[in-house]
Amino acid sequence: MANPAMMFGDPTTAIGGNIVGHASTFRMYFRRGKQGSRVAKLIDSPNLPDNECVFFVGEAGVKDE
C-alpha cells in the first residue's frame, strides 16, 4: 500500500497497518512484471535471504516459466 505523505525512502507500508506488519513472520512484496508476469519478492524472513521470483497467473492457474 502506498503512503503519499512519506517524502524519502520506500513509501510502501504493510496492508493492515503496524499490527499486521509486526505480527507477521514473513513479508512479501508483489508487483507486476514485464509481458504479463508477476514478481514476488521476499523482503523480511527470519532464516531466508531476500530474493524474488517471476511467475504468471492465467486461466490454468499459477505457472512458473
Secondary structure, 3 states (H helix, E strand, C coil): CECCCCCCCCCECCCCHHHHHHHCCCEEEEEECHHHEEEEEEEECCCCCCEEEEEEEECCEEECC
